[in-house]
Amino acid sequence: MAASIEEITKDIVELPRHQRLALVRLLLDLDRPGTSDAMENAWDEEIRARSHRSGILGGGPTRI
């Protein structure tokens, strides 16, 4: 039997933040198949920068 949306949502909420963000990106990409490589690279860099500043990737937040 397939999992219900409620079960899937519960599982997603329990994921670490970086995995939730990766899932969101995947889901958004399903609706935007024509996104350019340059735009993808820019968003990847932005996600890395935000993750680093928030401490998600370790090393603590960066002061700007």
C-alpha positions in Angstrom: 0.0 0.0 0.0 1.2 3.5 -0.8 2.0 5.9 2.0 -0.5 8.6 2.7 0.4 12.3 2.3 0.2 12.6 6.1 2.7 9.8 6.6 5.0 11.2 4.0 4.8 14.7 5.5 5.5 13.3 9.0 8.6 11.6 7.6 9.8 14.7 5.8 9.4 16.9 8.9 11.7 14.5 10.8 14.5 14.8 8.2 17.6 16.9 8.9 17.2 20.4 7.4 19.7 19.9 4.6 17.8 16.8 3.4 14.5 18.7 3.5 16.0 21.5 1.4 17.3 19.0 -1.1 13.8 17.4 -1.3 12.2 20.8 -1.8 14.7 21.6 -4.6 13.9 18.3 -6.3 10.2 18.9 -6.1 10.6 22.4 -7.5 12.8 21.2 -10.3 10.0 18.7 -11.4 7.9 21.8 -12.3 10.7 23.7 -13.9 12.4 21.3 -16.4 13.8 24.1 -18.6 16.0 25.8 -15.9 19.5 26.7 -17.3 22.8 25.3 -15.9 23.9 28.9 -15.0 20.8 29.4 -13.0 21.1 26.0 -11.3 24.8 26.8 -10.4 23.8 30.2 -9.0 21.1 28.7 -6.8 23.5 25.9 -5.7 26.0 28.6 -4.6 23.2 30.6 -2.8 22.1 27.5 -1.0 25.6 26.7 0.1 26.2 30.2 1.3 23.0 30.3 3.3 23.6 26.9 4.8 27.1 27.9 5.8 25.9 31.2 7.4 23.2 29.4 9.3 25.7 26.7 10.5 23.9 23.8 8.8 27.2 22.7 7.1 29.2 23.0 10.3 31.7 25.5 11.4 29.1 27.8 12.9 27.6 30.9 11.4 29.8 33.2 9.4 29.9 36.9 10.4 29.3 39.3 7.6 
